[in-house]
Amino acid sequence: VLNAGRVDAGDVIGASLGFGLSLNDSFSVLLSYDHSYVFQTRRNGGVMSGSTPLQIGTLGLGGTWRTSPRTSYSLFVGIGVTDDAPDVSVSLRVPVTFDLFR
């Protein structure tokens, strides 16, 4: 069994800014920016070799379309704007509301 000692993954400081605009009663758009700074990983109190700080910046574009009082569709595309961020991320969500006690 390999004993790596005490490993402290890098702490993260982050900030986000976003803007949402409802175009009508069933469609809205979103523009956002998220930035995180990840500190170096430490092992046994010292900086781990090969560990470098990371700058992760993502520009987000999205939209939500409400098709009924119970259902909506949300599409979000994240575009990496720094070297350490993923190039593109896409998410599709379909939240559905249930009334259990009716």
N, C-alpha and C positions, 0 to 999 in steps of 0.2 A: 504494500500500500504506500503510495506516494504522499508525503506530507508537505503541502504547499506553505504551511505556516499561516499567519494571520493575513488575509487578503482584504483590502478595503477598496472596493470599486469606486471609481471617481464620482465625486459629488457633482450635481447639476444645478446650474442657475439658468432660469429661462424666463422669457417674456413673450406675450402674445398680444396682437392687436387685430381687431376685426371690425367689419362693417357689413351690416345686413340691410337689405332694402326689399320691402314688399311691393311688388309691381301691381298686384290686384289681390282679391280675397283668396286666391288659390295658388299663386306663384310668387316665390321670393328668391333673391340671389344673395350670395355671400362672397366677400373678398376678405382674406385674412393673411397675416404674416406671423410666423412663429419662429423664435430664435432661441437656441439653447447653447450653453457653454458647458462642456464636460471636462472636469479636471482629471489629472493623471491618476492611474491606478497605483495603489501603494501595497507593498508586501513587506511584512515585518517592520513597519515604520519608515521604510525608504521607498523612493520612487521605483516602480517596477521597470526593468529594462525593456525598451521598445514601446513603452506607454507614452503617448503624446496627447496633449489637450485636443479636444474636438470642437469645432464650430459647426452647428447644424442649423441651417436656415431653410425654411419652407414657405413658399407662397401658395396660398390656397384659393381655389375658385370652386364655387358650388352653387347648387340650386335645389329648391324643394318645391314639389308640385303636390298639392292636396287634391286628391281625386274624390274624396267623400268625407263626411264628418268623422269617419273612423280610420281612414287610410291615407297615407301620404308616401311619396317617393323622394328620397334625398340622394343626390349624386354629388360627390366631392372629389376633386382632383388636386393633389398636392404636388408642386413642382419644386425640386431641390435647387436652391440658389447658391449653395456653398459646396465645396468639394467633398465634405464629409456627409452630406445629406443624401438620401436616396434620390435618384434622378426623377422618378415619378411614382406616386402612389394614388390608387383609385379606390374609392369605397362607394358602395350602393347600399342604402338602408331603406327598409320598408317597415316603418313603425305602424302597428295596428292597435287600436284601442278596444278593450273589452270591458263590458259592464257586467261584472260577476254577480252583483247583488240587486238585480232588477227584478 
